[in-house]
């Protein structure tokens, strides 16, 4: 049986970093994958932040989505809030939840979505738009009666281990240290899903590569650029798993290995 997965993100490139392997795997296994972004990411860091950045990032998003096998791409078109709170008036993170939730719910109904991915309640590392994705996504799922909502996150233990390895590579800033991630993303014991995406690391890497504008800008090396410097075997090892917390599901001793596990468990005769 096939399912429809809708993946909701804040900005172009978030889809590749957090869920790229999962989306590629779902598509390769015959499921319909729909990608929705709240903003065009026009306030993001980039070497060139001219008026054309939004269009450039949406072009990159389409390229990346093609690598991941997405069947439909939608941008809700809200203003990017930027990375420093408070969010500017009228930006995505400043809006009442109900309005963007209603628009996302329309897409969920159109697609008869089985699974929606959002972010964890803290937005991983606290970006206002990422936090808004969590709340808007949950509200939209309630409106559309979407059966399964998964919060995309990172295993904090694995992240700190990966950071130690990355710190060994030349050019990595001194502040890129495991302690920087001590309270970000999700503790291992709170996770419900660990998705093996090693077979789709190539698609994930190509999707990340498509986001050219996000490899430079700011005062230090960008995460995207750093990860793309990794030799392919190291990249596959460090980025070969993606993690989620299913909303309403209690963590157990064994992590689910597929984003559709809960749906398969609810099908008649599956018990």
Backbone torsions as a table, in degrees:
resi	resn	phi	psi	omega
1	UNK	NA	141.4	178.5
2	UNK	-106.9	158.1	-176.7
3	UNK	-130.9	170.9	174.6
4	UNK	-115.2	125.9	179.9
5	UNK	-111.7	123.2	173.2
6	UNK	-108.0	125.5	-177.7
7	UNK	-113.4	117.3	-174.6
8	UNK	-104.5	127.6	-176.1
9	UNK	-134.0	164.6	-177.7
10	UNK	-82.7	-46.5	-173.2
11	UNK	-140.4	156.9	169.4
12	UNK	-57.6	137.5	-178.7
13	UNK	99.2	-23.7	176.5
14	UNK	-61.5	-36.6	-177.3
15	UNK	-63.3	-36.4	-178.8
16	UNK	-74.9	-42.2	-175.9
17	UNK	-68.1	-46.0	-172.1
18	UNK	-92.8	-33.6	-171.6
19	UNK	-132.6	8.4	-173.7
20	UNK	-55.6	-45.1	-179.6
21	UNK	-66.8	-38.2	179.8
22	UNK	-65.9	-43.3	179.0
23	UNK	-64.8	-43.1	179.1
24	UNK	-63.8	-40.8	179.3
25	UNK	-64.9	-45.8	-179.8
26	UNK	-60.3	-44.5	179.0
27	UNK	-63.1	-45.0	-179.1
28	UNK	-62.7	-27.7	-179.7
29	UNK	-88.4	6.8	172.7
30	UNK	96.1	6.3	179.7
31	UNK	-87.8	156.1	176.7
32	UNK	-85.5	130.2	-178.3
33	UNK	-119.8	125.2	-179.8
34	UNK	-119.5	131.8	-177.8
35	UNK	-112.3	126.6	178.0
36	UNK	-125.5	129.5	173.7
37	UNK	-117.0	143.7	-178.2
38	UNK	-76.3	-36.6	-175.2
39	UNK	-134.0	167.2	174.9
40	UNK	-88.4	-1.4	177.1
41	UNK	73.1	29.2	-174.2
42	UNK	-71.6	-14.0	178.0
43	UNK	-98.7	6.5	-179.2
44	UNK	-73.1	163.6	176.7
45	UNK	-69.6	137.8	176.0
46	UNK	-164.1	154.3	179.1
47	UNK	-63.4	-34.3	178.8
48	UNK	-120.2	105.9	-179.5
49	UNK	-105.0	38.4	177.2
50	UNK	-69.6	179.2	-176.1
51	UNK	-63.4	-14.5	-178.6
52	UNK	-92.1	6.5	-175.1
53	UNK	-63.6	-40.3	-179.1
54	UNK	-59.2	-47.5	179.5
55	UNK	-63.9	-38.8	179.6
56	UNK	-64.3	-43.0	-178.8
57	UNK	-68.2	-34.8	177.0
58	UNK	-69.4	-35.3	174.1
59	UNK	-62.4	-45.1	177.7
60	UNK	-62.1	-37.5	178.7
61	UNK	-61.1	-44.0	179.6
62	UNK	-63.5	-39.9	177.5
63	UNK	-62.9	-45.6	-179.3
64	UNK	-64.6	-43.7	-179.3
65	UNK	-61.6	-35.0	176.3
66	UNK	-63.1	-38.9	178.0
67	UNK	-66.3	-29.3	-176.5
68	UNK	-90.7	-7.5	178.1
69	UNK	82.8	23.8	-179.8
70	UNK	-70.7	135.8	-177.7
71	UNK	-88.1	-21.9	-177.8
72	UNK	-149.4	140.3	178.9
73	UNK	-129.1	129.9	178.2
74	UNK	-131.6	137.4	171.3
75	UNK	-115.9	121.9	-179.1
76	UNK	-70.8	-20.5	170.8
77	UNK	79.6	20.0	177.6
78	UNK	-77.0	151.8	178.0
79	UNK	-63.5	136.9	176.4
80	UNK	-65.2	133.6	-175.8
81	UNK	-82.3	-11.8	-173.0
82	UNK	76.8	169.9	-171.9
83	UNK	-95.1	-4.6	-175.9
84	UNK	-113.9	114.5	177.2
85	UNK	-63.9	156.3	-2.6
86	UNK	-77.9	156.6	179.4
87	UNK	-68.9	139.4	178.3
88	UNK	-60.4	150.6	179.7
89	UNK	-57.4	131.9	177.2
90	UNK	86.4	-6.5	178.9
91	UNK	-78.2	170.3	-174.1
92	UNK	-54.6	-48.1	-177.0
93	UNK	-70.6	-16.7	-179.6
94	UNK	-88.4	-14.2	-174.4
95	UNK	-75.6	149.4	168.1
96	UNK	-60.0	142.1	-174.3
97	UNK	-59.2	-34.7	-169.0
98	UNK	-59.5	-39.1	-173.5
99	UNK	-68.6	-55.0	177.0
100	UNK	-65.6	-30.0	178.7
101	UNK	-63.4	-39.4	179.3
102	UNK	-64.4	-39.4	179.7
103	UNK	-68.2	-41.8	177.9
104	UNK	-66.4	-38.2	178.9
105	UNK	-61.1	-35.7	177.4
106	UNK	-60.2	-43.2	178.3
107	UNK	-65.1	-42.4	179.2
108	UNK	-60.2	-40.9	178.7
109	UNK	-68.8	-43.7	179.4
110	UNK	-57.4	-37.9	-176.1
111	UNK	-90.3	-5.7	-172.4
112	UNK	47.5	51.4	-172.9
113	UNK	-61.5	135.8	175.2
114	UNK	-93.1	-35.0	-177.7
115	UNK	-134.2	138.0	172.5
116	UNK	-122.0	131.7	171.9
117	UNK	-103.2	139.0	175.2
118	UNK	-129.8	-152.2	174.2
119	UNK	-118.7	171.4	176.7
120	UNK	-70.4	165.7	-173.2
121	UNK	-57.4	-29.5	179.7
122	UNK	-89.5	4.3	-177.6
123	UNK	64.2	28.4	179.4
124	UNK	76.5	-70.6	-177.5
125	UNK	-125.0	13.2	170.1
126	UNK	96.0	3.8	179.1
127	UNK	-59.6	132.7	-177.2
128	UNK	-54.8	-40.1	-179.4
129	UNK	-69.4	-31.8	177.9
130	UNK	-69.8	-40.2	176.1
131	UNK	-62.4	-41.5	179.5
132	UNK	-63.7	-37.3	177.7
133	UNK	-56.9	-41.6	179.1
134	UNK	-59.0	-52.1	-174.7
135	UNK	-70.5	-42.2	178.9
136	UNK	-64.3	-43.3	-179.1
137	UNK	-62.4	-43.4	179.3
138	UNK	-64.3	-40.8	178.6
139	UNK	-64.9	-40.7	179.4
140	UNK	-64.8	-39.8	179.3
141	UNK	-63.6	-37.8	176.9
142	UNK	-65.1	-42.5	179.8
143	UNK	-63.4	-40.1	-175.2
144	UNK	-92.4	-4.5	-177.9
145	UNK	58.5	41.8	176.4
146	UNK	-73.0	130.4	-166.7
147	UNK	-71.2	-35.5	-171.4
148	UNK	-133.1	125.5	176.7
149	UNK	-120.3	125.7	-179.4
150	UNK	-117.0	128.0	176.2
151	UNK	-89.7	112.2	177.1
152	UNK	-70.0	134.1	-176.8
153	UNK	-153.6	-164.3	176.5
154	UNK	-136.5	139.5	173.6
155	UNK	-65.6	113.8	-175.0
156	UNK	-59.3	-37.7	179.4
157	UNK	-64.9	-45.8	178.8
158	UNK	-65.0	-37.0	179.9
159	UNK	-63.0	-44.1	-178.7
160	UNK	-68.0	-35.4	176.5
161	UNK	-66.0	-43.3	178.9
162	UNK	-63.3	-36.4	179.5
163	UNK	-64.0	-37.9	177.4
164	UNK	-62.0	-40.2	179.4
165	UNK	-68.1	-44.5	-178.7
166	UNK	-62.7	-33.2	-178.0
167	UNK	-65.2	-14.0	178.9
168	UNK	-81.0	-14.3	-177.4
169	UNK	-83.1	145.7	-179.0
170	UNK	-64.9	145.0	176.0
171	UNK	88.0	-2.9	-179.8
172	UNK	-77.9	130.6	-178.4
173	UNK	-59.9	150.2	-178.1
174	UNK	-63.6	-28.2	-178.4
175	UNK	-81.6	-0.6	176.8
176	UNK	-82.4	80.5	-168.9
177	UNK	-126.4	147.8	-179.6
178	UNK	-53.2	-34.2	-178.6
179	UNK	-63.9	-22.3	178.2
180	UNK	-63.0	-23.6	-175.5
181	UNK	-110.8	19.7	-174.1
182	UNK	-63.5	-28.9	-178.1
183	UNK	-124.6	21.1	-179.5
184	UNK	-102.7	158.0	-179.8
185	UNK	57.9	-136.6	-165.6
186	UNK	-130.9	136.4	175.7
187	UNK	-64.4	145.3	-175.3
188	UNK	-55.8	-39.7	-175.1
189	UNK	-69.9	-12.1	179.7
190	UNK	-95.4	-6.6	-177.3
191	UNK	-74.6	150.8	173.9
192	UNK	-116.5	-22.9	-176.2
193	UNK	-132.7	137.5	167.4
194	UNK	-128.8	113.1	-174.8
195	UNK	-100.7	122.3	177.6
196	UNK	-78.4	113.4	-178.0
197	UNK	-120.3	20.1	-178.0
198	UNK	-58.7	-35.9	179.9
199	UNK	-68.8	-13.5	-177.5
200	UNK	-117.5	17.4	179.6
201	UNK	-62.8	-32.7	178.6
202	UNK	-63.8	-44.0	178.0
203	UNK	-65.1	-39.9	178.7
204	UNK	-63.2	-44.3	-179.5
205	UNK	-64.4	-41.5	178.7
206	UNK	-64.7	-37.9	177.7
207	UNK	-65.2	-42.2	176.8
208	UNK	-63.1	-40.3	-180.0
209	UNK	-62.0	-31.3	-178.8
210	UNK	-63.4	-24.4	-177.1
211	UNK	-87.1	65.8	-174.4
212	UNK	-59.4	-39.2	-175.1
213	UNK	-65.4	-19.5	-175.2
214	UNK	-97.3	11.1	178.5
215	UNK	-91.7	-8.1	-180.0
216	UNK	-143.8	167.7	-177.2
217	UNK	111.6	152.8	-177.6
218	UNK	86.6	-176.0	-173.9
219	UNK	-94.3	-7.9	-178.6
220	UNK	-142.0	173.4	-178.2
221	UNK	-61.4	135.8	-179.7
222	UNK	-78.8	147.5	-179.4
223	UNK	-57.6	-43.0	-179.3
224	UNK	-59.2	-46.5	-179.7
225	UNK	-63.7	-41.0	-179.7
226	UNK	-61.6	-46.1	-178.6
227	UNK	-66.4	-35.1	-179.3
228	UNK	-75.4	-12.2	173.6
229	UNK	-76.7	-18.4	-174.3
230	UNK	-66.3	139.1	171.0
231	UNK	-57.0	148.5	-173.3
232	UNK	-56.3	-40.9	178.1
233	UNK	-63.4	-37.1	178.4
234	UNK	-70.0	-41.3	177.3
235	UNK	-57.8	-46.9	-178.9
236	UNK	-63.0	-37.1	179.8
237	UNK	-69.8	-46.9	-174.5
238	UNK	-76.7	-30.4	-176.1
239	UNK	-114.4	23.6	-176.7
240	UNK	-86.1	4.0	175.9
241	UNK	-137.5	148.3	174.0
242	UNK	-131.0	147.9	-168.5
243	UNK	-123.6	150.2	179.9
244	UNK	-145.3	157.8	169.2
245	UNK	-120.6	118.7	179.1
246	UNK	-78.6	126.0	-179.5
247	UNK	-65.0	125.6	178.6
248	UNK	87.9	-1.1	179.6
249	UNK	-106.5	129.0	178.5
250	UNK	-76.0	136.9	176.6
251	UNK	-60.2	145.4	179.0
252	UNK	-126.2	-179.6	-178.5
253	UNK	-69.4	-22.1	179.8
254	UNK	-119.9	129.1	179.1
255	UNK	-81.4	143.2	174.6
256	UNK	-66.3	144.7	-177.9
257	UNK	-107.6	6.3	-177.9
258	UNK	-147.4	139.6	-178.3
259	UNK	-68.3	-13.7	-179.2
260	UNK	-102.9	9.8	-176.4
261	UNK	-57.7	-43.5	-178.0
262	UNK	-64.6	-35.9	178.9
263	UNK	-68.5	-42.4	179.0
264	UNK	-64.7	-34.5	179.0
265	UNK	-68.7	-21.1	-178.0
266	UNK	-96.6	-3.0	-178.5
267	UNK	-73.7	146.7	177.5
268	UNK	-56.2	133.2	177.9
269	UNK	82.2	0.5	-176.7
270	UNK	-81.8	-15.6	-178.0
271	UNK	-77.5	NA	NA
